């Protein structure tokens, strides 16, 4: 899991629309939409979770 998390963190770092909130640690990757509100980030999490292929845990 840590290797996949590191890979995902690199994808986030390379993306223009997202940023890491804190450095990736083990299997945990905390990210957000750049220049966004909490509501926009919550909407993204809800949309992903409603799809049910993967599950994100929101953080504030």
N, C-alpha and C positions, 0 to 999 in steps of 0.2 A: 504494500500500500504506500509506503514512503516513496518508492521510486515513481509510482503513478502520480502521487501528490507533487513531487518535484517537477515532473514533466508538465503537469497542469499549471503549476506556478510559473514555469517558463513561458507557457502559452499566454498566460495572463499578462506577464511582464512585457511580452512582445506585442500585445494588442493595443490599438489606439483608444479603444472604448472602455477598457477596464483597468483597474489597478489593484495591487495587493494592499490590503489594509494593514497587515503586519506580515513579517517574513514567514514563509511556509515552515512548519514544524512537524516533523514526522508525517502523519497522514492528514494533517489539518492545513487547509488553504483558505484563508479569509480574504475575500476580494469584494470589490464593489464597482459600480459603474462610475467612471470619472465624472466629476462635476455634476453630481446627481443628488436628489433628495432621498431621505429614508423611504418615502412612499414609493419612489421609482424603483429602488432596490427591493423593497418588499414585493412589489408587483412582479418583478423578475423571478424572485424565489417562488412566489405562488404559481406563476405560469409554469415554471419547470416542474414543481411538485405535482401540479394537476395532470401533467403528462404521464406521470407514474413510471417512467423508464429509469429515472434516478431520483434520489431524494436529497434535497439541500436542507440544512438546518440554519435558520436565520440567526443573526447575532446583532446586538445593538451596543 
